[in-house]
Amino acid sequence: HTMIRHLLNSAACVVFLATGSPAVAQAVAGPYLAARQSAKANDFDTAVGFYTQALAKDPGNADLMEDTIFAQVALGEMARALPIAKLIESNG
């Protein structure tokens, strides 16, 4: 349990640095870690689900958008990746 708590706190710190909001960081940490673990296991379908959950809590996070695009492309879901890519492009 201590290791899991440490991982969640570490992920929350990374998300906090990206968002600047502790509340958002805490809300995103769990889905973010689950998505990364799923992607590492090449389970991109599950990863997309968790990245989508994380993005719902932090919709402006470019890093989450990029990770989501990567997982969608790995699944061959270009049509689903394209709107996110266009949003990143429009945000500069």
C-alpha positions, 0 to 999 in steps of 0.5 A: 500500500505504501508503494502504491501511495508513493506512485500516486503521489509521484504521479500527482506531482508530475500532473501538478507540475503540468497543471498547477492545480493540486486538486486536478493533480489528485483527480488525474493521478489514478487514471494517468498511472493506469493508462501508462501501465496499460500502454506499457503492457500494449493494452492500448484499448484500456489505456485509451479509456484511462487517458480519456478519464484523465483528459475529462478531469484536465481537458487542456493538458497537452501531455495527456492529449499526446499520450491519448493520440499515441494510444489511439494511433497504436489501435489504428484509430486515426479518426479518433486521434485526429480531433485531439491532434487538431486541438493541440495544433490550435492551442499552439 
